[in-house]
Amino acid sequence: MNNTINRRNWLKAGLMTVGGITVAPHMSLGEMARAPLKRDAEGNFLYSPFFKEYIHNPFPEPKKILARLNANENPYGPSPKALTALKDVAHKGNRYAWRELFDLMEKIATKEGVSAENIMMGPGSSDLLEKTGMVLFLEGGNVVSADPSYMSLVRVAEATGASWKGVPLKSDWSHDLNAMEKAIDSDTKLVYICNPNNPTGSMTAHSELVDFCSRVADKVPVFVDEAYLDFLEDADKKSMVSLINKGKDVIIARTFSKIYGMAGLRVGYVVAQPETLKKIQKITRGGMGIAYPSIFAASASMDDAEFQVKSRKLNAECREYVYENLEKMGYEYVPSSTSFIIFPIEMEGKAFLEKMQAQQVGVRAFEINGGDWCRVSMGTMDEMKLFIKAFDKVVG
Ligand SMILES: Cc1ncc(COP(=O)(O)O)c(C=O)c1O
């Protein structure tokens, strides 16, 4: 019982106060190392004085891992239609995709209810996040984002010369939009919002975010990363994309890596105002980086509604299974709107990773304000059973 209370306190202490100052960790959940990264003597990533990511053998031999639950991949993908498309067009890998890319952009534009000139493609959304983080900060400035949040864009902005204004999430793990708005100053070149947020899996209320973006985007562009939005039943209603036709300077990033199960095929896009896209296009041709077959796989995936429904349903079932079992073991968790769950653990993160890997299960581990956390991606139900069994053994 005491343990349960301690865990609960830890959860609440996610964003804690030190000496009267609210602090939260700098957090990066990029699946590969990206600059700038500081490491401690043991090779762990140091994101701030209050946060680090434990690193233990991040790329173990695949055959030594039975459940790969450390990269928020969709275990069911690519969709059957995407696989057929890949086979059908593999022989065209000698060609550059020009018209074909444009066709995909048209199709995405129709789905999003915008014009093709609002769309920019990239080899995964990472590329577009990072190129945006680069081009907007060539002359310095600052970027405002939540803390903790996904750090890919922010880290590249910092490497380019920007400073970062991290604004702690609220105690319910949503973005503190009022505080973020207050943090904007005359040097702010971009606000980055990840909704649902990685690593917390939490959502910020739709209407509040619409109001925030509508107001703030008149002063400074707002980048909204919707990588995990498709895991919601009503994703279309929760997107910020409708602000595009209202002329707002928002940049919305979407990816084929998550609900579509195409992480290794590398397709993503942003929806933005044409003038904003022109700025990003100064340093990248975006879609040129996408492999010809991936373009067809993305297009076929969009037609495979059945696969998306299945992914969403199985993902939700796995989340429920993990919640139930964590509760049984006396653990709390942050309720997730995504394909991963984060929760506090009572073991030093590196030792935890090592022990989980010995059980052939890969997860991620972090230290947040002195507490240790596990982030587990949703795999298949069999993989989640392995995870729970391994976790029970490791912490039991
Ligand atoms: C919030 C968020 N945005 C963007 C990405 C990048 O995904 P990709 O480059 O595969 O589109 C990820 C990957 O995990 C993510 O978690």
The ligand as a MOL file (V3000), in Angstrom:
LIG
                    3D

  0  0  0     0  0            999 V3000
M  V30 BEGIN CTAB
M  V30 COUNTS 16 16 0 0 0
M  V30 BEGIN ATOM
M  V30 1 C 5.8270 13.1720 -31.5820 0
M  V30 2 C 6.5920 12.6310 -32.7340 0
M  V30 3 N 6.7400 13.3790 -33.8250 0
M  V30 4 C 7.4070 12.9530 -34.8840 0
M  V30 5 C 7.9920 11.7100 -34.8930 0
M  V30 6 C 8.7820 11.3100 -36.0910 0
M  V30 7 O 8.2130 10.2930 -36.8080 0
M  V30 8 P 8.6140 10.0070 -38.3030 0
M  V30 9 O 9.8860 10.7040 -38.6200 0
M  V30 10 O 8.7500 8.5410 -38.3870 0
M  V30 11 O 7.4730 10.5440 -39.1290 0
M  V30 12 C 7.8710 10.8660 -33.7800 0
M  V30 13 C 8.4900 9.5390 -33.7630 0
M  V30 14 O 8.4490 8.7680 -32.8560 0
M  V30 15 C 7.1570 11.3550 -32.6640 0
M  V30 16 O 7.0320 10.6230 -31.5550 0
M  V30 END ATOM
M  V30 BEGIN BOND
M  V30 1 1 1 2
M  V30 2 1 2 3
M  V30 3 2 2 15
M  V30 4 2 3 4
M  V30 5 1 4 5
M  V30 6 1 5 6
M  V30 7 2 5 12
M  V30 8 1 6 7
M  V30 9 1 7 8
M  V30 10 2 8 9
M  V30 11 1 8 10
M  V30 12 1 8 11
M  V30 13 1 12 13
M  V30 14 1 12 15
M  V30 15 2 13 14
M  V30 16 1 15 16
M  V30 END BOND
M  V30 END CTAB
M  END
